[in-house]
Amino acid sequence: MKFLIAGFYHESNTFSPILTKKEDFIEVEGEELLDYFPGAVHAFRAAGAEVVPCTFAGWMSSGVIEEEAYRYYVDKIVAQIREQKNISGIWLQLHGAIYAENIGCGELFMLRKIRKAVGYEIPIAIGMDPHGNLSPDITKYANILRAYHTAPHEDQQDTYRITAEALIDFALRGVKITPAFVRLPMLLCGDTALTRDEPLRSVIARFKKMEAEGEAACASFFISMHSANTENTYPAVVIVPRKPEDYHRAMARAREIAEEIYERRHEFRFEGDLVKPQEAVDMACDSEAYPVVISDSGDNTTAGATGMNTYFLKLFLDKGDFHGKKVLISTIYDKRAYMLLKDREVGSDFDIMLGAGVDEWSQPVPIRGTIKAKGATLVYHPMRSGLRTFAGGLITVSIGDLDITISEVADSFTDMEQCEVGNFKAEDYDIIVVKQAYQFPDLVKFAKKQIIALTPGATYQDLAAIREQYTKLPWTLWPFQGNDK
């Protein structure tokens, strides 16, 4: 048996003002590619199969992909697949929310080209992020779909292993499987849909039971990616039957679970307090429980926001008195400011404007202080493969009781490993502002209090307030007009 591995990872935020270009992506091939997906690779090798790496390109999340860039990667991957003979199956890692300029749904675009190259006899499996905006047409081209069962994501390699094992099984039996797909008439903020909380905790437990007992090869809930105005910005339940004759039963089960999720739609909640930005600043400074982590939810870089917003910086500078508390704003992406500071000595003074000025929320702010430390960012680590990828530089500057990390690339402080490579210590601060909405496990453990600030930006969390931006979705979706009975 011979299985090909390839992929493209990108969560495309259509509300971002910046196009994502070819030079923004990290591209890997050969053995380096295989190191990204040990879950799938080990499954193939355990079955005695040959594993052929093609190309993988990725960037976590940012604006819509420039057409030329996406066509380049798709054409390269398809050409590599076309060159191979006697293929038993194709394993792909695709995000689920890829959106390209003048193309639209990136997953469909790539899959159609792959099928044109290899036909429909070869099974295709895809490991995906649950924040996917899937077209129902994806089931015409892919036989196996599975989303991670965790949000925040911690089980990527489990998903890759399970999809690879299903691909091996389907190839050995020579079966053609169509996934059961049911779309829900609603729109969710992904930051309210955490698998450690209800209602998704129960849903995922049910999916795991179905897979463990053989009722389904894969069972998934695609939460959707709400910061995207696309035709497919809907949640979906996807169940992959083990046998072709089980399709109708899988479809019935998918409908049943989708209806149950919809009935529990009011149970989706943010973790922590959801407040206006100024209230978040005041609450943090007045809190008796420390450390406090504030989410700058409108500028969440892990969901494609720019990471450039200076909104919270202005609020803290205006406040001035933090009641004796030490504050860190981590991080502000401004390559120009980073380049101005990168060659200066630690301990030296500076006087610059910080803010890229790409929109009204990232306007420059004058800051004057001392360079405190230099480090790096680990912005690209979505696969949980154990690899470290250094994506850019990071400089920590100090303005009295307020510190700021200034990054060379869009970044977010999600785990303690980033403190190590960034050369700063979370425990030095009483208040930390991060470019997130929900918090990743390390910060949940760290924080004594979590506050989610309803800040402006490309990942704004109030769906009803930005209804007019969803020009490709119907008004009948919950929580929009006339659909809450």
C-alpha positions, 0 to 999 in steps of 0.5 A: 500500500502507498499513501500520500500526505499533503495539506494546507492549513489556514483559517481565513478571516474575511473581516481582516483588512489584510490579504494573506500572501505567499510569503506569509506561509511556512512550506515544508516537504520530505521528512520535515513534513512527516514530522508534523503529522506523527499520528498519521505517519505512525498509523501508516507505517504500523500497517506496513504502508509506504508513506509519500510526503508531498507539500504542506503549507500553512499559517495559523489564521489571517485575512483572505488568501491572495488568489495567486498564492493559493493557486500556487500551492494547490497546483504544486500539491496536485502536480505531486499527486499526479506524479505518483502511481499505484496510490492506495489513498490520499491523506490531507490536513486541511483547516476547513475555513480556507477562503481564497480571493476570487475562489471562495472555499479553498477546500472544495477548490483543492479537492476538485483538482485532486479528483480531476487528477486521480479520479474517484476510486482512490479514497481521500481522508482529511483531518480538520479543525472544528472551526470549519465552514464546510460546504455540503459538497465536500462529501462528493470529494472526500470519503473521510472527514474528522474534526478535532474533538477539543476546542481549545485544540489538544488532540490534533494527532489523535485526529490524524491517527484516526483518519489515517486508520480509517483510510487504511481500512477503506483502502483494504476493503475497497469501499466507497464511503460518503460522509453523512452531513447535516448543517445547522441553521445557526451561527456560533461564536467559536469562543462560546463553544468549548469542548470542556463545557456543556453542551459540547462536552456531552456531544463529544463524549457521544462521538467518542463512544460511536467511534469506539464501539464501531458505529462510525469511523469518524464523528465530528461537530464543525463549530464554524468560523464566525469571523468569515462572511462566506456561503458556508459559515454554518455549524455542521455534524458530520458522521462517516459510516464504516460501510456504504449500506450504513449511510442512511443510519449515519444520516439519521444519527447526524440529524438527531444530534444536530437537532439536539445541539440546536435545541441547546443553542442557548447553553453556549456561553463565554467562559469568564466575564464578558464586559466592555473594554473600559470596564475590563480595565477597571475590573482588573485593576480593582480585583483582589484575585491575581493574576487576571487575564483579559482577552482582547477578544476583537483582535484574536490572532488565532482566529485571523485578526491582525493582532495590531490593535492598540485599543487596550494600550490606549485604555491602560495609558489613559488610566495611568494608575493600576493600583500598584499592579504590574501590567503586560499587553501581549502582544502588539504586531507592528513590524515597523516598530519592531525593526526600529527596536531590534538592533538596540541594546536591552536596557536602552531607552526609546521613543517611538510610535506604536501601531501599524495604522491599517484600520481605526483600531490600530492607530499609532500611539506614542510610547517612551520607555526602556527595552526590557528583553528580546526573544522570539515567537512560536506563532505556528504550532497548530499541529501539536506535533511537539515541534517548535517553529520560530516565526519571528522576533519579539521585544518586551518594552517597559513603560513604568508598570506597563510592559508591552511585547512588540512582535515581528509577526501576528502573535498571541500568548496562548501557553507558557512555552511562549514565555520561554522563547519570548524571554518574559515571565508571566508570573511577573505580572498581575494583569495580562492582556492577550489577543484571544477570546477563550483561553488555552489550558495553560492560561486557564490554570494560570489565571485566578480571574478571566475577563473577556473584553468585547473589543472591536476588531476583525473577531468581534464577538457580538454577532447580532451587532455585526449582522449586516456584515454577513451578506452571504447568510440568510436572516433566518439563522439564529441568533438573527431576526425571527428565529428564536422561538 
